[in-house]
Every structure is written in C-alpha cells, then in structure tokens.
Amino acid sequence: LAHAYATFLARNKINLIFLSADGTIDSELHSNLQKNNIDIKTIQFDGLNSETKLDYNKLLDQLAKYDISLLINAIDNEPEPIDFEKNSLLSIKKTIIGNILPPTVLISNFINTFEKRTKRSAIVNVGSQTGECLAPFQSVYAGTKSFFNYMSKGVAYEVGEKIGMVLVTPPKNLGKEEREEVVVNSFKNAEGKK
C-alpha cells in the first residue's frame, strides 16, 4: 500500500520523503516516481534499531529542513506466523518496537509541527485488519497492530478538526484498483469529504 500512496502523490506533483532502514527505496518504484518530475528524498532511519532520544532527534532534525504537510505511516514489520511460545525474544522485540515506536514518535512530532502550520495538514496511518480480529500464530503482530489502530483513533479524536487524521485498515492482498481506492478514500477522509 505504501507504493500506491507514493504513486498517487507523485501523480499529483507532491514531493516525497521516504524513511528507509538502508536509505534506499525500490529502484523500480523510484524510476516510476521520477517520471512525474518531483523531488524524491530518502532518509536513512532504522526504526528497529533506533530506541534512544538521540536517534529520533537526528531524524527529526533532518525532517525539520522540509515543509511537510502530510505524514503517511505505512510501517509493517510482520514476522512469519509461528506458535506463540516459539517466538524468540529478538522477534518479539522487533515486532513490538518496529510497529509501535517509530510511528508513535513521528505522529507526536508531526502533530506539534502541523499545529503551527496555517495550511491544512494530514496524517494517514495505515493499520491492519489483523489488529481488529483474532490472529492465531500472529498474536504479537496482531497486538501491535491493535495498539496502532486504537492509538490512531484516540489521537484523531484529540486533534479534532485541526489536522486531518485518518486510519486505514485494509485487508491483505488487495489488487491494484482496490489499493488505489483505499488511497483516494483516505485523502478524501483526511480533507473531511465523503
């Protein structure tokens, strides 16, 4: 779904900044986005191994250089399905930290930034239906997605009309047209349109 958001934004001539653990994005996606004559920046940020205030301050300092009006949280650190008791400490840590800490810190920071803007801003959080249902063999992952889904709903209530905040919880394995529909509808919701 992250690719669908990037493609939609690029077609609408919106410059993009990607956060990526290795500082790169998929070369085919990058090539397709460049056809829209937009600026594309990539910032190296490893959310799985960034747990200190210093790690996040470095990232936030880099992002502060840009006039950002839209944050899309589309992180999805999904491990392979496994019996709950067979989860390793490392796998549990990666799933919990990767799916909760980076988007939570970014949302908090961008709310502060967006409240100072005179123009409308938006946050789109791409959650998961897995966080809203029973998910055997993916219980840790489902728990992180449930946290993310409910946190998003609560924060949307807190920010009210000041910031368009949308939670999208699409099913897995959407086709191209379905992904595009999710993207378009999330922006309509962020703008307050039906």
C-alpha positions, 0 to 999 in steps of 0.5 A: 500500500505504501507504493500506491500512496507514493504513486498517487502523490507523485501523480499529483506533483507532491514531493516525497520523503521516504524513511528507509532502514538502508536509505534506499527505496525500490529502484523500480518504484523510484524510476516510476516516481521520477517520471512525474518530475518531483523531488524524491528524498530518502532518509536513512532511519532504522526504526528497529534499531533506533530506541534512544532520544538521540536517534529520533532527534537526528531524524527529526532534525533532518525532517525539520529542513522540509515543509511537510504537510502530510505524514503517511505511516505505512510501517509493517514489520510482520514476522512469519506466523509461528506458535506463540511460545516459539517466538524468540525474544529478538522477534518479539522485540522487533515486532513490538518496537518496529510497529509501535515506536517509530510511528508513535514518535513521528505522529507526536512530532508531526502533530506539534509541527502541523499545529503551527502550520496555517495550511491544512495538514494530514496524517494517514496511518495505515493499520491492519485488519489483523489488529481488529480480529483474532490472529492465531500464530500472529498474536504479537503482530496482531497486538501491535497492530491493535495498539496502532489502530486504537492509538490512531483513533484516540489521537484523531479524536484529540486533534479534532478538526485541526489536522486531518487524521485518518486510519486505514485498515485494509485487508491483505492482498488487495489488487491494484484498483482496490489499493488505489481506492483505499488511497483516494478514500483516505485523502478524501477522509483526511480533507473531511469529504465523503 
